Amino acid sequence: MLVPAFTFKLEDTIEHKLVTIGKYDGKHPSLTFGTNAGKVCIHSPHDHVIAPGGGSQSQTRSLNINKEITSLVAGRLDPAKAYDVIITGTHTNLFAYDVDKNADVFYKDVPDGISSCIFGKVQSVQEPLAIVGGNCSIQGFDFQGAEKFWTVTGDNVSALALCDADGDGKNELIVGSDDFAIRIFQAEEVISEVTEAAKVASLCPIRLTKYGYALDNGTIGVYNRTSRVWRVKSKHKIRALESFDLDADGVPELISGWSNGAINVRNESTGEVIYKDTFGSAIAGIVKADYRCDGNENIIVCGVDGEVRGYLPSPNGEGSAGVVGDGPEGSTGVRGGKFAVSDGRDTKMIQKLNEKKKALMMELANLEVLAVDMERGTGGSGGGLGGSNNIPSGTDVHHELLINYKKKCCELSLELTTDAVIMSVVVIDNEGGIFDTDTLIHTLQEPSSRAKVPLQPLKNVAASLSVQVHVGARPTSESLFVFEFNVTLPTFAMFVLNDKEMNNTPPQSSVNFAVGGVNFNRVVDWVEQSFILTDQLGVGAGGVQAKFTHLGVGDKNEKLWLQVKRDDKIKVKIGCDSMSVAGDVIQDLGKFLKLEELEAECNFPTEMAEFSKVLSNVTEFYSSRAKLTADMADSSQRVKALVVRAEDARILQEMRAMRSVYAYLYTLNNSLVGEYAARTTNHLALLGALKEVNGMINRASCLRIGRAKGEVVRECRKAIKGQEWDKLEGIICKGAGARR
């Protein structure tokens, strides 16, 4: 286990994720945290005051926000100043505070709300920004509170981090959201995206192109660019994630804090636990700083009950940290009262050898069981290996993906090459988030040599599935053989070619674009790879046309018509009444063809009509909000005046006048409560409408690739700021050029 270098207890409780650290005087780090009472507390161990009985005590200051705090970070925002400021986010506002001068830096109204915040630079802006994520939007503010960056994402932002995810030497913005996606932004453009199995809870950079992630379902792991290195899942909730070189080998480890108070330090390459510790309460946050100002950086862990522990790296392979041993009998490697840390290469080698030993021991045990069966057996069935439980030699599994029109799903069809029987099938979603669960288990009530496993992917995402087929010699076999293989599920597996019985009325909406410098056969290859084709494509001299329908539940199934024409440039028309589906098609096609730029024009009459209503609602909500705010301000002024009058009456002992004033105050207070409830309702409605606006902009940007995609986002933001709603609709349909 870990042994802390220092520990202390704070008087206040600490809210989850509201922990940061900053040098507010430019020299000494101060631990800063938020409480459930709407306060920001600053613990400064280097600022001492005289205690009432003499001596000294550490000073803890507090800043009253008087609102629920949703995010808290500290950092250097003004390049001209050599000290940090505090950024506090609430559901409606962003507040920057200069601790050293005890002064506000700026106070911004953020209608999209703030759920996550970090300090740093984005590639399109030179100066450092306070980057905040909210209701489907990401904004960046400079030291004066001016908005310098804005873009949209697929859902509410739940985590932010900066990391050089593509290895170009510049940090990209990594965004986790409630729609299970981790997106990598280069300026306003999404350059890559991965889908996980649950809401993204936390992100943190590790080194180079590696970054750690945590999900709301207890999963943590590491990505290298867009490839997952490893992941593990716990029954507990993740509360904090940070990277730190705790074993002094030059490579940071991934440190996670959990709801049960556990601290785990994992190897960033393998996910192996190398250190552990436990708190008496859930973990609130993990930060790092030279908190003792002795030249050694600490990793500082805070519990929600106010307990704080600091840990140092282990110098020269031995020190205050303890390695979780995998040696004989679970030994921990205690040496002379201290926990020894062996050389990193030796530890990894021992772990690999232990894993290999366990695998060989299990294989040996299985062979011994088979040997006993062979001695007792009568030769088995089908000319197998000799035991009654052995399957025939040459048994293999053939598989293919089919479409089941009646069940409205795609199916994984399995067939054995011998007369052995399939007992059950396990399908594991390696990517996560494609199905309701990560693992699908299909058990055959009547085992046979054939099986069909229904698959209903929830998203239009290509997925790698690991399949385990459990095979027995006969239905009553106690020993089963496991066949393992991988299956790639196409991106649009739930879309099938129309048959004669399907409705062939064309979609009302469409997207048109042209692609130059691309071989027509490459587009055909993409169609064959991205869909499960039940018939041959009608490829002719003029091009190809394919009509697909989604196998959704209900009568209203989504249509997707593709028309590709050969010309000087390949002209593509996508007929689809869902802008989201059309965007998925364009992004998948662009990825397959490796397109760097693509401009498109679209026509979605139904969605745009609904969007016009949303824009009208936004205008009404803003107008109502301004009126409610003005009314509340007037009422507040009257309350202040009445309080003064009541106090004057009390001093003059005019009891009747005082009772009259307080009666009016009571009525006015009830009115204020009602106005506040109305303003809250208005704010929630405005938040929902803005989410739809940001979602529409995100879907519109996904109809383009490269620079055109980023320009649509920027021009839409300009139109929103100027309340130019007609131009906004034109930008969505015609692209960024429609505004000019």
N, C-alpha and C positions, 0 to 999 in steps of 0.2 A: 504494500500500500504506500501511498504518498505520505510524507511527513512534512508539515508546513514549516516554512522558515519564520513566519510570524503569524499571529492571529489576534483578533480583537473583536469585540461585540459592540454593535451600534444600538442606540436606544430605539430607533425607529425600525419598522418593518420595511422591506424593500419589494417593490412591485416587479413582477416578471418582465424581463427584457428592458427595464428602465434603469440600466447601469452603464455608466461611462466614466472616463477619466480624462482630466485636462490640466494643462499648466496655465492657470489664469493669471499668474504673475510673470509668466515666461520662463520660470525656473523650476518651481516645485509642483509635482503632480498632486492633484486632489481628487479623491474618489467622490463621484457624484451619482446620486440615485433619486428615483421618484418614489413617492409613497401613494397609498390608496386614498389619502386625504387631499390630493391635488397639490402636494408640496414637492419642491426639488431641494434636496439636502446636499450640502457640500462638506465633506470631511477633509480637513486640511491638517495633517499631522505635523506639519512644519510651522504652523501658526499657533503660538501658545499664548494663553491668557492666564492671569493670576486667579487662582481658585479662591473662594471665600475664606477657607481656612489656611491659606498660604499655599505655596507650591505652585504647580502649573498643571493644566489639563489641555488636552487636544480640543481644538475648536471645531464645532459643527454648526454651520450656518444654514438657514433655510430660506427658500424663495417661494412665496405663495402664488400659485397659478390660479387657484380657485376654479379649475376645470379638470375634467378627467384627462390625464396625460396619456397620450398614445405612443409617443416616441421621445427619446432623449439621447442626444449626442453632444460631444464637445470636440472642437477643432479650431484650427486657424483659418478664419474666413477672409480677413483683410490681409492681403500680401504685404502691406506696408507696416503691419504691426506684428510684433514677435511674441504674441501670447494668444491663448485660446479663448473662445467664447462658447456659451452654452446655447444650443438650439433645442427648443421645446416645442413639440407638436401636440395639438389637440384635434378633436373631430372637425374643427372649423378654422383654426388659426395656427400660424407659425410665429414663434416668439424667439428673438435673438437677444441674449443678455450678456453684458460685459460685467463680469464678476469683479474685476480689479477696480473699475470705476463706479461700480454699483449703478449702472445706467443701462437703459434699453438701447439696443442697436437698431432694431426695427421690429415692427409688428405687422404681420400680413394676414389678410383674410384669404383663406384657401377653401373655396366652396367644395372642392373635390375631397376634402378631408385629408388627414395624414395618418398613415398606418405604419410607415417605416421611413427612416432618414439616415443618411450617411454624409460625410464630408469627402470631397475629392474633386477631380477634374474629369470632364467628359471631352471627347476628342474634338467636338465642334466649338468648344469655348476654352479660352486660354487661362482665365483666372479660376481659382478654386470656388466651388459652389456648395451650398447646402442642398443636397439632392433628396427630394421627398417623393414618396410614392403614396398614391391614394386611390381614388375611385376610378380604376382603369386608366389612370394618367400618371405621368412622372414629370416633375417640375424641378428646375434648378434655379436657386436664388443666389445672387452675389451679396457682398457685405453691406450693400445699401438696400437690400430687399428687392432689387429689380429682378424680374424674371428673365433669365438668359437662356433657359433650355426648357423645352416642352415636347413630350411625345406621348403616345398612347400604347397600351398593352391590352391583352385579351380579357383581363379580369382585375379584381381588386389586388393591389400590390401588397404582398405579405413579407417580402424580404428583398434587400438590396446589398450588392457588394461590387467592388471594383477589382478586376483581375485581368491580366494579359492572357485572355482565353484563347487567342488565335496565334500567339507567339510572334507578333509583329513589333514587340517592344513598347507598345502603348496599351494602357489599360482600357478594357471594355467594361461597359456597365452590365452586370448580371442581375436579372430581375426574376424573382419568384412570385407566383401569383396563386390566387385561389382556384384557378382552373387546372391545377396540377402541373403547370408548365414552368420550365426554366428557360428564359430567353436571354440571348446575348445581343446587346445593342452596340452598334458602332455609330456614334452620334444618334440620330433619330431612327436609324434603320435596324431592323432585326436581321442579324447575319446568320443566326442558327437558333434552333429551338429543340428542346427535348421534353418529352412528356413523362411524368412520374405517376405514381399510384395514389397520391393524396396531395392535399394542400401543402405547399412549400412553407416551412416554418422558419428556416434560417439558412443563411449562406455566409461563407467566409473564404477569403483567398488563402491558399497554402503556400505555394511557390511556383514560379514559372507559369505554366498553363494549367496547373491543378487548383481546384477549389472544392471545398467541402459543402455538403448540403444536408439538410434535415427536413423530414416531413412530419406532418401532424399526426401520422399513425405510428410514430416511434421508429421510423427508418432513418438511418444516417448513412452517408457514404461519401465517395470522392469521385469527381469527374476529372478527366484529362481532356481538355478541349470539349468535345461533345461525346466522348466515349467514357462509359462508366468503368472505373477501375475496380471498385468493390462497393458493396452495401451490406448492412446488417439491420435486423429489425428487433425491437424490444417491445415488451408489453407496456412499458412506461412511456410517458410523454417527454419529448425533448424540451429543454428549457433554455439551453445556451450552447453556443458552438464557437470555438476559437481555435487558432493554430499557434503553436509555440514549440520551440526546440527544447524540450524538457530533458532529453538525455544527452544534450551537448554533442551530437554527432553531426551537426551542420545541416540537418534536415528537420523541418518542423513536423510535429505530430499533430493529429487532430484531437482536440480536447472537447468532450461533450459533458454537459450537466443535465441531470434528469429530475423528473418530478418526485422521485423517491429519495432524493438527496445524494445519489451516486455521482461520482466523477470518474470518467473513463478516459484514459489517454491511449489512443490507437495509432499504430503505424500507418503512415499516409499511403503506403504502397500496398499493404496486405490487409489492413483492418484489424490486425491482431492487437489485443489489449496488452499493453506493457506496463501500465501503472493504474492503480485504483485508489480511491478514497471515498469517504462517506460523510455527509452532513446530517445534522439532526432534522433538517427541513428541506423542502424543495429548493433547487438552485434557482436563483434570480438572474444571475448574469456572470459572465467571465470577461475580464479585461486584462491588459498587460501594460506594465510601465515600470520604471525604476522608482518604486514607491518609497524606498528608504534613502534614495539619492546617494548610493554608494557605488554607482557605476555598474550595477548588476540589474538587468531587467527581470521583473517578477511576473508570474502569471497569478492573477488575483481572482479568487472565486468568492462570490457572495451568495449567502442563503437568504431566503425570504424572511427569516426571523432576525436578520441583522448580523449574523455571524459572517466574519470575513477572514479568509485565510490566504496567505501569499506563499508561493512555491518558487524555488530557485532551480535552475538547471543543475544537473549533477556534474561537478567538476572532475575531470580526469577519470571518468568512469566510476566514481564512487562519491556518495554524498547523501543528501537529505531525501532523495527520491528512491522508491523501492520498485524493483522490477517484479512483475507477476510471472513467476517461473513456470515452465512447462516441463521441468525435469522430473526425475523419478519420484514417485509418491507425492507429486504436487509440491515439491520443495520451492521455497521462495528465494533462496540464495541469500540468507541473512549472514552477515559477516561482521563479527566484532561489535554487535549491537546496532550496526547500520545496514541498510539494505543495499547490497552491491548491485551495480549495473555493469553487466558484462559488455564486451565489445559488440557493437551493433551487428557486424558481420557474423560473429560467432552465434549470437542469439538467433538470427534468421536461419543460419544453417542448422542449429539444434531444432528449431521449430519445424523446418522442412523434413528433417530426419525422423522426428517424432510422428509427424503426419504420415510419412511413408511407412513407418513401423506399424501404426494403427491399421492402415489399409492392408498391409501384408498379413497382419494377425487376423483380420476379418476374413480375408481371402482363404487363409489356411483353415480357419474354423469351418467355412462353407465347404471346402474340399473334404474335410474330415467327415462332415455330415453326408456328403455325396458318396464317399467311400463306404460308409456304413449302409446306406441305401442300396448300393450296388451289390454288397455282400448278401443282403437279405432279399434282394429283388429277384424277379423271375424273368428278367429280360426286357421288361417294359413293353410299351406299345409303339408301333411304328418303326421298329428297328432303331431305337435310340441308343443312348450310351450304356444301357444295361439296367438302370433303376426304374422302378414303376413310376416314379415322379419325374423322370427325365423326358424332355420333349424330343421329338425326332430330330436327327441330325439334318442340317441344311435348312432349318427353320429360319425364316426372315420375315420382315414386315414391309409390305408395299403400301404406300400412302399417296393420296392426292386430295386436292381441295375441290369440292363439288358445291352446287347450289341446290337447296331444297326450297322449291317455290311454295309448297304447302305450309311448311313450318316457318317460312320467311326468315331463313338464316343460311349461312354457308356451313358446310359440314366437312370435317376431316374424316375421310374414308380410309379405313385400315383393313388390310387383308393379309392373312398368313399364307406362306407358301406350302405349308404342310397341314396335316389334320389336327394340329394342336389347337388350343382354344384361348381366346382373349378373355381374361377375367375382369380387368379394369384398365382404365386409361387415365393418366394424369397429364394435364396440359399446364405448363408454367409460363406465364407472361414475363419474359425477361426484361421488358422495358417498363411495364407497370402502367396502369391507367387505361388499358385497352378494354378490359372487362370489369365487371363489378368487383371481382376479387383477383388477386395475383395468381391463384391456383384454381384450376377447374378439375374436378374429379368426376369421372364417368364410370359407373359400375354397371356391368351387364347382368341383368336378371337371369338371362339364359346364355351362359358363355358359349361362344361359337368362334369360328375362324375369321369372322368378319365383324366389324364394328363401325359405327358412324357417330362421331362426336359433334354435337351442334355448337357452333361458334357465332356469337353476336357481338362483334366489336362495337364499342360506343363512339369511337372517333375514327376519322379518316386519316389514320396513321399506319405506316408500314410497321409490322411488329415481327420480332424473332421469337418463336415459341419453342420451348424445350418440351418434348413429348416423351413420356415413359409408358410403355405398353407392357403390362404384366401378363405373362403367358404361362399356362399350365399344360401338362400332358393331357389332362381330362378335367371336366368340371369339378371333380372332387379332390383335385390335387392340393396337397398341403404346401409343397415347394413350388415357388413361382420363379420364372426367369424374366428378367427385366431387359427390354430392348429400348435403347435411348437414341433419339435423333432430333434434329432441329427442323422446323418448318417455318418458312417465311410467309407471313400473311400479307397479301397485297394491300396497298393503301386504301383502295376503294373496294374492299372485299364485299361490302353489302350492296353494291350497285351491280345489277345484272342486265344483260342485253334483253331488250323487249321481245316478247313472243307475240303470237297472233292475238292472244286473249287480252293483252294489256292495252291500256288506254294510250293511243298514239297521238293525242292532241298535243301540239308543241307547247313548250313553256312560254310564258309571256315575257320573261326577262332574258337578257343575254349580255355577253361580254365579247368584244371584238378586239383583236390585236394581230399584228404581223410580226413574223420572226425571220430575220435574215441570216444567211450564212449557216443554215442548218439543213442537213440531209433529211428529206421527207421520210425515209425509212426509219430514222431515229425516232420520229414522232410515233410511227406505228409500233416500234419496239416498246415505247413508253406505255402505250395503251395495253399492249399484251402483258406487260409486266405489272401494271398497276390495277388491273381488273381481273376477275375470274371469268374468262370467256367461255360461254356455253355453245358458241357457234363461231364460224369463221367471220372475220371482219370483211366488210364489203369494200375492199381496196380496188379502186379503178384508176383510169388514166387521169381523171380530174382530181382525185383525192380520195378521201375516206369519210364516211358518215356513220356514226354509231349512236344508237339510242339506248340509254340506260335508265333504269328505274330502281330506286332504293327499296330494299326489302324491309321497310319499316312496319311497325304495328299500326293497324287501322287502314282505312280506305284511301287516305290522302298521302300517297307515297311520293317522295321527291323525285323529280325527273331531272336527268342530266343528258343533254344531247351534245355530241361533239361533231363538228364539221370542220374538216381540214382540207384546204384547197392548195393544189400545186400552182405555183406562179413564180415570178422573179423572187418574191418573198413568200414564205408559207403563211397563208392567211387562216386564222383559227377563229371559229365562232363557238362559244360555249353557251348553250341554251340551258338556263337553270333559274328557278325562281328564288333561290337562296344565295345571297351574296357571300355568305360564309363558305358554302360548298364550292362556289365558283372560285373563291380565293384559295381554297385548299387545292383545287385542280391546277391553278396557275402556279402556285408555289411548288407543287410537286413536279410539274412539267419543267419549270425553270431549274430546279435542282437536278433533274435527270439530264437536261440539255446543257447544264452549266452556263445558264444565261446570266450575264452581268447587268444588263439593262433591258427593261421591258415597259413600254407605255401601253395603256389600254383605255378604251372607252366603253362605258356600260350603260345599260338602261334597265332599271329595276322599278317599274311604276308602282307596284304595290308597296314595296319597302320604302320608297321615297315619299309616298303619300302618308304612311305612318310616321316617317321621320319629320315631315312638315308639321304634323300634330305635336310631336315631341318638342320641336323648336318653339311652337306657339306656347306650349306649357312652360318651357324654360323662361320665356319672356314674362309670362304671367306670374310665375313663382318669384322671379327677381323683383318685379314691381310690388308684389305683396310683401316680400321680405323687407324692402325699403320702407314701406308704410308701417309695418309692424315694429320695425326698429325705431322709427321716429316716434311712434305712439308710446313705446316703452321708455324712450328717453324723456318724453314729456312727463309721463307718470312718475318716473324716478325723481325728476326735479320737484314735482309737487310733493312727493313723499318727504324729501329733504326739508322743504319749506314747512310742511305740517309738523314734522318732528321738532323743529325750532319753535314753532308756535305753541306746541304742547308743553315744551320745557319752560317757555316763558310763563305760560299760565300756571304751571306747577309752582314756579318760584314766587309768583304773585299771589299764590293760594286761591286762584280762581278755578275751583274744582269743576264747576259746571262747564265752563269753557274748555277745560282740559278734557273732560269726558266727551264732549262734543267733537273735539279735534281727533281724539283717539278712535271714536266711532267711525269718523270719516276715513281715518287711516286704515282701519280694518277693512272697510269696503274697498278702498283703493288698492290695498294689498291683494285682496281676492281678485280684483280686476287684473292686477299685474301677473298673478299666477295664471289666470286664464290666457292672457296675452302671451306669456312664456310658452304655455302648452300649444297655442296656435302657431307660434314661431317655430317650435320644435317640429310640429307636423309639417309646416311649410319647408323646413330645412330637409327633412327626410324625403319629401316629395321632390324637392330640387335635386337632392343627391341622386335619386333614382333616375330623374330625367337626364342629368349630366352623365350618368353612367351609360345611358342609351346613346347619347351624343358621342361620347368617347368611343363606345363600342362600334358605332357606325363609321367613325373616322378610321378606326383600326381595321375594320373589314374592307373599307375602300382602299386603304394603303396596301392591303394584301392582294389587290388586283393588279399591283405594279411590282416591279423588281428594280433594285438598285437605286440610282439617284432619283428616279421618278417617284419611288415609294416615299423617300424622305421629303421631297418637295410637296407632296400631297399633304403630309402631316403639318408641315410648316405653314402652308397657305391656308389650311383649314383653321389653324390656330389664329392666324391674323384675321380671318373672317369672323371668328367667334369673338375676339376682342373688340372688333368694330361693330359687332352685332349685324353683320352683313349676311343675313340668312339665305338670300337668293344666290349670292356668290358661293356660299358654302355648298349648296346643292349642286351648283355647276361644277365646282372643283371635284366633288365626289364622282360625278358622272363623266366629266370630260378630262379630268386631270388638272395638274397645277397650272397649265396654260390658260385655263378658263378664267382665272382671276385677272390676268394681265390684259 
